[in-house]
Amino acid sequence: MDATTVAVDVAKNSFEVVIANRDWQIVDRHRFSRTRFLRFLETTPGTRVVMETCATAHYWGRLAQDHGHTVVLLPAAYVRPYVRRNKTDRTDAEALLEALRSGQLPTVPVKRVEQQAVVALHRVREQWKTTRIARINALRALLAEHGVVLPIKTAAALAAVPTVLTEAAVPMYLRYVLSLLHDEIRAIEAHLKAVEGQLRTLAARDPVIRRLRTIPGVGVLAPTALVGSVGHIHACRRGRQFASWLGLTPSEYSSGSRRHLGGISKRGDRYLRCLLTHGARAILATARRYHRDERPPTRLLQWAVAVQSRRGHNKATIAVANKLGRIIWAVWTRDTDFQSIPALTIAAA
């Protein structure tokens, strides 16, 4: 059988496999269970295996590479237009062949186990953060119904809860439940500190993360999330392409000689974009402190303040986040630390 390409529609328990020859003609089809698909990878001679990026594609991609196959992962959003008529497992697998045959789609590198583990740490941390905020809001609301208003600051509010539950006129059975709620919040905070400790340990060991942390506004969360999410930084040929991948460049709607640029595209990973936006806010806050203390700013701070004075705080925040993305690409690809340059001084006339 002249098989050169194997397209796989990955699922939990069933795998639709379409095999094509060098002329892109389909020569065989299979529907495998997990066990039979693994046996298929073990017994098939090394060939090109193409899959969509999904929750388990990187796992199966690593297994296929271990058995001598060349793995190609295609973005699912780009493969979808190649699906003809109704969506089924068979048409999904055929769409993978058509998308690969076009030669126009970017590929996604297969992630290492360590990269997926780092991303998992960030996801669990975000879920715990969401749960903690929900529990705090519930605790505030339930106590407010009984005339107890907790302090605005979260730390002070949680510190006051044990005393409030002892002194306030709250029924005993409700007091017990609220104490359990308070204990749950404290336990979640301990979990968050444990995850952040693991991320700090990882940041201290990884040379790429250490270099990225030399950039202003980039702490521990952003570089660890980037290293876990970005499969291969050299896939982006320049900094603007990396910023576009993050969704921090303007969306475009143009036709003929008429060109329209709107707000940022917001494509890519929302979590990474959020981290860089927080870093941009930190840079703008630092620039304000420099101005208040009459300290000489760096060139980056000078540029950020100039953008803020022209375009306003919110647009300046996104502009600085875009700049951070480009700086991260430069530091990462060039294997060098970020060097802060003093601001340019304008000579008096």
Secondary structure, DSSP 4 states (H G I P E B T S, - for coil): ----EEEEE--SSEEEEEEE-TTS-EEEEEEEEHHHHHHHHHHSPS-EEEEE--TTHHHHHHHHHHTTPEEEEE-HHHHGGG--SS--HHHHHHHHHHHHHH--SPPBPPPPHHHHHHHHHHHHHHHHHHHHHHHHHHHHHHHHTTT----SSHHHHHHHHHHHHHHS---HHHHHHHHHHHHHHHHHHHHHHHHHHHHHHHHHH-HHHHHHTTSTT--SHHHHHHHHH-S-GGGS-SHHHHHHHTT-SEEE--BTTB--EEEE---S-HHHHHHHHHHHHHHHHHHHHHHHTTPPPBHHHHHHHHHHHHH-HHHHHHHHHHHHHHHHHHHHHHT------BPP-PPP-
